[in-house]
Amino acid sequence: MRPVQVGLIGFGTVGSGVVRLLLEHAERFQRRLGAPLVLKKVADIDLDRPRPVAVAPALLTQNVQEILADPEIDIVVELIGGVTDAYELVMTALERGKHVVTANKALLAHHGNEVFQKASQVGVEIGFEASVCGGIPLILALRQGLAANAISELFGILNGTSNYILTKMSSEGASFEVALKEAQEKGFAEADPTLDVEGIDAAHKLAILMALAYGTRIDFPAIHIEGITRLKPIDIQFAREFGYQIKLLAITRDDGQRVEARVHPTMLPLDHIMASVSGVQNAVYITGDAVGPVLLYGRGAGMMPTASAVAADLIDLAYKISHGVPGRVPPLGVNDAAQNRRLVKPLAEIVTNYYIRFAARDRPGVLSKISGILAKYEISIAAVIQKGREIRSSVPVVMITHEAREAHIQQALAEIQQLDIITEQAILIRIEDPNLDAAQI
C-alpha cells in the first residue's frame, strides 16, 4: 500500500510532540496501518527556535503553500491556534481535497459548522479529537462509544489552568493573583491568561461537546460564561465550611425541550467524584440513558497528551485512506447536525441552589434586611454564616439558598446592592447538589 503523507502547519509545543510521535513510532504506526505514515513537510514562521525534537532541514519550510499545494500530501495538520489564519488554512486545505486534523477548539467553536460543511461537500474528513481535553478520548466516546445513548447531562472540568489555580487557592489558601503567577511560572498559564481564567476556553470546548452530545449545530454564542477572577480565598474557606469544593464547571443538560449551556464557578459536594479532580487534570461526567453515569479523566493539555490525540486522528484517517474505507461517522455524530438546532434555556430560567457572600457594615438588622428582600423574591435561605471578622471595615454575610430561579436571584441581588449597608458587589456561586436541604448544611 502507498504511504500516507502528512503536512504539519505549526511547529510549536504540540507540533513538536506530533513530530516526535511520527518519527519515533513510525514502525509501530506502519504495523497498525499496513502502510507507512510519512511526515513530508513541517511549516512554521520561526524555524530557528530550539525544539525538543530534531527534524531534517529538508522537511522544514516557512511557506505553508508548500504543504497546501503539494498533491502528494493527504492530510494537513493545523496547529497554529487562533481563529482567522487557521480558518483560512483549514478551508484552503479542504477545498484542495485534503483531510484535516486540528486541535483548534476556538476555530471549531466559532467556525466549526462551516468547516464541517465544507469537508462534507468535498468528500474529505476532519479529525478534532485534540480540540477538547487533550489526551482524553472524549470526542471518540461521544461520537461512537456512547452513540446508543440519549445524553441527558454533561458537565466537566475542561480547563486545566483554572483548575490548577482553584486547587492552589483551596489547598494553600493562596489568592487568585498568587496562584495565577505560579501557574504562569510553571508554564500552565499563558502570559495573557484571559481565555482560561475568564471561562472562554472551557466554553469553546463545551460548544463542541454539546454539538456531539445532542447531534446539533455548534452554537457558541448561546453559552453563558463566567470566570474565576472574582473568587477570593474566603469563598474557598466558606465553601469548605458548608461541605463544598469550588470548580470551574462547563454544564449542559437536556430537559427534553431545551438544553442548558453554561460555564461558571460551581460548588460541588466534597464527596462528589469531580470535587477531587485537582491540579491541571481534566474530567468530564456524562450521563446516558442506557449506560448511566460515565467519568472520563486525564491530562487535558500539554505537549504529549495533545499530540497523542492528534496522532490518533492521523492513524484513523490514514487507515481509511490506505484501505479505501469511506468515512463511517459524520463529524458531529449524525448526518443532519448542520440542520438541527436545539433551543438553549436562558440563564434567567435556570433553577438551582446558590451561595451568596455579601460584604456589609457591622450594624444591627443587617441580616433581616437582606433576608427580607430575598423572601420578597421567593428565595428561601437554607443556611447562613455571619461572622464578626472585619474585611476592609465590612463583615461577610454568607448564605446558601434552597432552589431558586436565576432571574429572582438577580433581581434580589440588584435590590440588596442598593442598601447603604452593602459595601461591595456580592459574590454569587451556583451549587450543583441535588441533595441539598437545610438539614444537611
C-alpha positions as CSV (number, residue, x, y, z in Angstrom):
1,M,0.0,0.0,0.0
2,R,1.2,3.5,-0.8
3,P,2.4,5.8,2.0
4,V,0.0,8.2,3.6
5,Q,1.7,11.6,3.6
6,V,1.3,14.3,6.2
7,G,1.9,18.1,6.2
8,L,2.1,19.8,9.6
9,I,1.5,23.5,10.0
10,G,2.6,24.9,13.4
11,F,5.8,23.6,14.9
12,G,5.2,24.8,18.5
13,T,4.7,22.8,21.6
14,V,2.0,20.4,20.4
15,G,3.5,20.3,16.9
16,S,6.8,19.2,18.4
17,G,5.0,16.4,20.2
18,V,3.3,15.2,17.0
19,V,6.6,15.2,15.1
20,R,8.2,13.2,17.9
21,L,5.4,10.6,17.7
22,L,5.5,10.4,13.9
23,L,9.3,9.9,13.8
24,E,9.8,7.7,16.9
25,H,6.8,5.5,16.4
26,A,6.8,5.2,12.6
27,E,7.3,1.4,12.7
28,R,4.5,0.9,15.2
29,F,2.2,3.1,13.1
30,Q,3.0,1.2,10.0
31,R,2.3,-2.2,11.7
32,R,-1.1,-0.8,12.8
33,L,-2.0,0.7,9.4
34,G,-0.3,-1.7,7.0
35,A,1.2,1.3,5.2
36,P,3.8,4.0,6.1
37,L,2.5,7.2,7.7
38,V,5.1,9.7,6.5
39,L,5.8,13.2,7.7
40,K,6.6,15.0,4.4
41,K,6.7,18.7,5.4
42,V,6.6,20.9,8.6
43,A,5.8,24.6,8.2
44,D,6.3,27.3,10.8
45,I,7.2,31.0,10.7
46,D,10.0,30.6,13.2
47,L,12.4,27.8,12.3
48,D,15.3,29.0,14.5
49,R,13.7,28.5,17.9
50,P,15.1,25.3,19.6
51,R,12.7,22.4,19.7
52,P,12.8,19.2,21.8
53,V,12.9,17.1,18.6
54,A,15.4,17.1,15.8
55,V,14.0,17.4,12.2
56,A,15.9,17.1,9.0
57,P,16.2,20.6,7.5
58,A,14.7,19.4,4.2
59,L,11.4,18.8,6.0
60,L,11.1,22.4,7.2
61,T,9.6,25.4,5.5
62,Q,8.3,28.8,6.3
63,N,5.9,28.7,3.3
64,V,2.6,26.9,4.1
65,Q,1.8,26.8,0.4
66,E,4.5,24.0,0.1
67,I,2.0,21.9,2.1
68,L,-1.3,23.2,0.8
69,A,-0.2,22.9,-2.9
70,D,1.5,19.6,-2.7
71,P,-0.7,16.9,-4.4
72,E,1.1,14.1,-2.6
73,I,0.1,15.3,0.9
74,D,-3.1,13.6,2.0
75,I,-3.6,15.1,5.5
76,V,-2.9,18.6,6.8
77,V,-2.4,19.0,10.5
78,E,-3.3,22.6,11.7
79,L,-1.7,23.5,15.0
80,I,-1.2,27.3,14.7
81,G,-4.1,28.2,17.1
82,G,-6.2,31.3,16.8
83,V,-9.1,31.7,14.5
84,T,-8.7,33.9,11.4
85,D,-5.5,32.5,9.9
86,A,-6.3,29.0,11.0
87,Y,-9.7,29.2,9.3
88,E,-8.2,30.3,6.0
89,L,-5.6,27.5,6.2
90,V,-8.1,24.8,7.0
91,M,-10.7,25.9,4.4
92,T,-8.0,26.0,1.7
93,A,-6.8,22.6,2.6
94,L,-10.3,21.2,2.5
95,E,-11.0,22.9,-0.9
96,R,-7.9,21.2,-2.3
97,G,-9.3,17.8,-1.2
98,K,-7.0,17.2,1.8
99,H,-8.2,15.7,5.0
100,V,-7.5,17.9,8.1
101,V,-6.6,17.2,11.7
102,T,-6.8,20.1,14.1
103,A,-6.5,20.8,17.9
104,N,-8.1,24.2,17.5
105,K,-11.2,24.5,19.7
106,A,-11.6,28.2,19.2
107,L,-11.7,27.7,15.4
108,L,-14.3,25.0,15.7
109,A,-16.4,26.9,18.3
110,H,-16.6,29.9,16.0
111,H,-16.5,28.3,12.5
112,G,-17.0,24.6,13.0
113,N,-20.3,24.5,11.2
114,E,-18.7,26.0,8.1
115,V,-15.6,23.8,8.3
116,F,-17.7,20.6,8.7
117,Q,-20.0,21.6,5.8
118,K,-17.0,22.2,3.5
119,A,-15.5,18.9,4.4
120,S,-18.7,17.2,3.6
121,Q,-19.1,19.0,0.3
122,V,-15.6,18.0,-1.0
123,G,-15.8,14.5,0.5
124,V,-12.9,14.6,2.9
125,E,-12.8,14.3,6.7
126,I,-11.7,16.4,9.6
127,G,-10.3,15.0,12.9
128,F,-10.6,17.1,16.0
129,E,-10.0,14.7,19.0
130,A,-7.3,17.0,20.3
131,S,-9.6,20.0,20.4
132,V,-11.2,19.1,23.8
133,C,-9.4,17.7,26.8
134,G,-6.1,16.8,25.2
135,G,-5.3,13.2,25.7
136,I,-8.7,12.1,26.9
137,P,-10.5,10.3,24.1
138,L,-13.7,12.3,24.6
139,I,-14.7,13.0,21.1
140,L,-14.4,9.4,20.2
141,A,-16.5,8.5,23.2
142,L,-19.4,10.8,22.3
143,R,-19.3,10.1,18.5
144,Q,-19.1,6.3,18.8
145,G,-18.7,4.8,22.3
146,L,-21.9,6.4,23.6
147,A,-23.8,6.6,20.3
148,A,-26.6,4.3,21.6
149,N,-27.4,6.8,24.4
150,A,-29.5,9.9,24.7
151,I,-27.2,12.2,26.7
152,S,-29.2,13.9,29.5
153,E,-26.3,15.6,31.3
154,L,-22.7,16.5,30.7
155,F,-20.5,18.6,33.0
156,G,-16.8,18.9,33.1
157,I,-13.6,20.5,34.3
158,L,-12.4,21.4,30.9
159,N,-9.6,23.9,31.6
160,G,-6.5,22.8,33.5
161,T,-5.2,26.3,34.1
162,S,-8.3,27.3,36.1
163,N,-8.4,24.0,37.9
164,Y,-4.7,24.4,38.9
165,I,-5.4,27.9,40.3
166,L,-8.5,26.8,42.2
167,T,-6.6,23.8,43.6
168,K,-3.8,26.2,44.9
169,M,-6.4,28.5,46.4
170,S,-8.1,25.6,48.1
171,S,-5.1,23.6,49.3
172,E,-2.8,26.5,50.3
173,G,-5.1,29.5,50.8
174,A,-3.4,31.4,48.0
175,S,-5.0,34.4,46.4
176,F,-6.1,34.2,42.8
177,E,-3.2,36.5,41.8
178,V,-0.6,34.4,43.6
179,A,-1.9,31.1,42.2
180,L,-2.1,32.6,38.7
181,K,1.5,33.8,38.9
182,E,2.7,30.3,40.0
183,A,0.7,28.7,37.1
184,Q,2.4,31.1,34.7
185,E,5.9,30.3,36.1
186,K,5.2,26.6,35.7
187,G,4.0,27.0,32.1
188,F,0.4,26.1,33.0
189,A,-0.9,29.6,32.1
190,E,-0.2,31.9,29.2
191,A,1.2,35.4,29.7
192,D,-2.3,36.6,28.9
193,P,-4.5,34.1,30.7
194,T,-7.8,35.7,29.8
195,L,-9.2,32.8,27.7
196,D,-8.5,30.4,30.6
197,V,-9.5,32.3,33.7
198,E,-12.5,34.0,32.2
199,G,-14.0,30.7,31.2
200,I,-13.8,31.3,27.4
201,D,-11.6,28.3,26.7
202,A,-13.9,26.0,28.6
203,A,-16.9,27.4,26.7
204,H,-15.2,26.8,23.4
205,K,-14.9,23.1,24.4
206,L,-18.4,23.0,25.7
207,A,-19.8,24.2,22.4
208,I,-18.1,21.3,20.6
209,L,-19.3,18.8,23.3
210,M,-22.9,19.9,23.2
211,A,-23.0,19.5,19.4
212,L,-21.7,16.0,19.7
213,A,-23.9,15.1,22.7
214,Y,-27.1,16.3,21.0
215,G,-26.3,16.0,17.3
216,T,-26.7,19.7,16.7
217,R,-25.0,22.7,15.1
218,I,-22.3,24.3,17.2
219,D,-23.8,27.3,19.0
220,F,-21.0,29.0,21.0
221,P,-22.8,32.4,21.4
222,A,-25.6,30.7,23.3
223,I,-23.3,29.7,26.2
224,H,-23.3,31.8,29.4
225,I,-19.7,32.4,30.5
226,E,-18.2,33.4,33.8
227,G,-14.6,33.1,35.0
228,I,-12.9,32.7,38.3
229,T,-11.2,36.1,38.7
230,R,-13.5,37.4,41.4
231,L,-13.2,34.4,43.7
232,K,-11.3,35.1,47.0
233,P,-9.7,32.6,49.4
234,I,-12.6,33.5,51.8
235,D,-15.0,31.9,49.4
236,I,-13.0,28.8,49.2
237,Q,-13.0,28.7,53.1
238,F,-16.7,29.2,53.4
239,A,-17.3,26.6,50.7
240,R,-15.4,24.1,52.9
241,E,-17.4,25.1,55.9
242,F,-20.6,24.2,54.0
243,G,-19.1,21.0,52.7
244,Y,-18.3,22.1,49.2
245,Q,-15.4,22.4,46.7
246,I,-15.4,25.2,44.1
247,K,-14.6,24.2,40.5
248,L,-15.0,25.9,37.2
249,L,-17.6,23.7,35.5
250,A,-18.9,23.6,32.0
251,I,-22.5,22.3,32.3
252,T,-25.2,21.2,29.8
253,R,-28.4,19.4,30.5
254,D,-31.3,18.3,28.3
255,D,-34.8,18.5,29.7
256,G,-36.4,17.2,26.6
257,Q,-37.4,20.6,25.3
258,R,-34.4,22.8,25.8
259,V,-30.8,22.4,26.9
260,E,-28.7,24.3,29.4
261,A,-25.4,25.8,28.3
262,R,-23.2,27.5,31.0
263,V,-19.7,27.8,32.2
264,H,-19.1,29.3,35.7
265,P,-17.6,28.6,39.1
266,T,-19.7,25.9,40.8
267,M,-19.8,24.4,44.3
268,L,-19.7,20.6,44.4
269,P,-20.2,18.4,47.5
270,L,-16.8,17.3,48.8
271,D,-17.8,13.7,48.3
272,H,-18.6,14.2,44.6
273,I,-16.1,12.4,42.4
274,M,-15.5,15.6,40.4
275,A,-14.6,17.6,43.6
276,S,-11.3,15.6,43.9
277,V,-10.1,16.4,40.4
278,S,-7.0,18.6,41.2
279,G,-4.2,20.4,39.5
280,V,-4.1,20.6,35.8
281,Q,-6.2,17.5,35.3
282,N,-9.5,17.5,33.3
283,A,-12.6,15.4,33.9
284,V,-15.9,15.0,32.2
285,Y,-19.0,13.4,33.7
286,I,-21.6,12.2,31.2
287,T,-25.0,10.6,31.9
288,G,-26.6,8.5,29.2
289,D,-30.0,6.8,29.3
290,A,-28.5,3.3,28.6
291,V,-25.1,3.4,30.2
292,G,-25.8,5.7,33.2
293,P,-23.0,8.0,34.5
294,V,-19.6,7.8,32.9
295,L,-16.4,9.6,34.0
296,L,-13.5,10.4,31.7
297,Y,-10.4,11.7,33.4
298,G,-6.9,12.6,32.5
299,R,-4.4,15.3,31.3
300,G,-6.3,17.8,29.2
301,A,-3.3,19.7,27.8
302,G,0.4,19.6,27.3
303,M,2.7,18.6,24.5
304,M,2.4,14.8,24.6
305,P,-1.2,14.3,25.7
306,T,-2.5,16.6,23.0
307,A,0.0,15.1,20.4
308,S,-1.4,11.7,21.3
309,A,-4.9,12.8,20.4
310,V,-3.6,14.4,17.1
311,A,-1.8,11.1,16.3
312,A,-5.0,9.1,17.0
313,D,-6.8,11.1,14.3
314,L,-3.9,10.7,11.9
315,I,-3.9,6.9,12.4
316,D,-7.7,6.7,11.9
317,L,-7.6,8.8,8.7
318,A,-4.5,7.1,7.4
319,Y,-6.2,3.7,7.7
320,K,-9.2,4.9,5.8
321,I,-7.0,6.4,3.1
322,S,-4.7,3.4,2.7
323,H,-7.5,0.9,2.7
324,G,-10.0,2.9,0.7
325,V,-12.5,2.9,3.6
326,P,-15.1,5.7,3.3
327,G,-15.9,7.9,6.3
328,R,-18.1,6.0,8.7
329,V,-19.3,8.5,11.3
330,P,-20.2,12.2,10.5
331,P,-18.1,14.8,12.4
332,L,-20.8,15.6,14.9
333,G,-22.2,12.0,15.1
334,V,-25.3,12.5,12.9
335,N,-25.9,13.4,9.3
336,D,-28.3,16.2,9.9
337,A,-26.4,18.0,12.6
338,A,-25.9,21.1,10.4
339,Q,-29.7,21.5,10.2
340,N,-30.5,20.6,13.8
341,R,-30.5,23.5,16.3
342,R,-31.6,22.9,19.9
343,L,-33.2,25.8,21.9
344,V,-31.0,26.9,24.8
345,K,-32.6,27.7,28.1
346,P,-31.9,31.3,29.1
347,L,-29.8,31.5,32.2
348,A,-32.6,33.5,33.8
349,E,-34.8,30.4,33.8
350,I,-32.2,28.1,35.4
351,V,-33.3,26.8,38.8
352,T,-30.6,25.7,41.2
353,N,-29.1,26.5,44.7
354,Y,-26.8,29.4,45.4
355,Y,-24.0,30.6,47.6
356,I,-24.1,34.3,48.1
357,R,-21.5,36.4,50.0
358,F,-22.3,39.9,50.9
359,A,-19.9,42.5,52.4
360,A,-21.9,44.5,54.9
361,R,-21.4,47.1,57.5
362,D,-21.4,45.7,61.0
363,R,-24.8,47.1,62.1
364,P,-27.9,45.6,63.8
365,G,-30.6,44.4,61.4
366,V,-28.3,43.6,58.5
367,L,-29.4,40.0,58.2
368,S,-33.1,40.9,58.5
369,K,-32.9,43.5,55.7
370,I,-31.1,41.1,53.3
371,S,-33.4,38.1,54.1
372,G,-36.4,40.3,53.8
373,I,-35.6,41.2,50.2
374,L,-34.7,37.6,49.4
375,A,-38.1,36.5,50.7
376,K,-39.8,39.1,48.5
377,Y,-38.4,37.2,45.5
378,E,-39.4,33.8,46.9
379,I,-35.9,32.9,47.8
380,S,-35.6,30.6,50.9
381,I,-32.4,30.5,52.9
382,A,-31.0,27.1,53.7
383,A,-28.1,28.2,55.9
384,V,-26.3,31.4,56.9
385,I,-23.0,32.3,58.4
386,Q,-22.5,35.8,59.8
387,K,-19.1,36.4,61.3
388,G,-17.7,39.4,63.0
389,R,-14.3,39.4,61.3
390,E,-13.9,42.7,59.5
391,I,-12.6,42.9,56.0
392,R,-12.0,46.5,54.9
393,S,-14.5,47.8,57.5
394,S,-17.1,45.2,56.5
395,V,-18.2,41.8,57.7
396,P,-19.1,38.8,55.5
397,V,-22.7,37.6,55.5
398,V,-22.8,34.3,53.7
399,M,-25.9,32.4,52.6
400,I,-26.8,29.1,51.0
401,T,-30.3,29.2,49.4
402,H,-32.8,26.4,48.6
403,E,-33.6,26.0,44.9
404,A,-34.4,29.4,43.3
405,R,-34.8,30.8,39.9
406,E,-31.8,32.7,38.5
407,A,-34.0,35.7,37.5
408,H,-35.3,36.0,41.0
409,I,-31.8,35.8,42.5
410,Q,-30.5,38.5,40.1
411,Q,-33.5,40.8,40.9
412,A,-32.9,40.4,44.6
413,L,-29.2,41.0,44.4
414,A,-29.8,44.2,42.4
415,E,-32.1,45.5,45.1
416,I,-29.9,44.4,48.0
417,Q,-26.9,46.0,46.3
418,Q,-28.6,49.4,46.7
419,L,-28.8,49.1,50.5
420,D,-26.4,51.5,52.3
421,I,-25.2,48.7,54.5
422,I,-23.7,46.8,51.5
423,T,-20.1,47.9,50.7
424,E,-19.0,45.7,47.8
425,Q,-20.6,43.8,44.9
426,A,-21.9,40.4,46.2
427,I,-20.3,37.2,45.1
428,L,-22.6,34.6,43.7
429,I,-21.7,30.9,43.1
430,R,-24.1,28.3,41.8
431,I,-24.3,25.0,43.6
432,E,-24.7,21.5,42.0
433,D,-26.1,19.4,44.8
434,P,-29.4,17.6,44.2
435,N,-29.5,16.5,47.9
436,L,-29.2,20.0,49.3
437,D,-31.6,20.9,52.2
438,A,-31.3,22.8,55.4
439,A,-30.8,19.6,57.5
440,Q,-27.6,18.7,55.6
441,I,-25.9,22.0,55.9
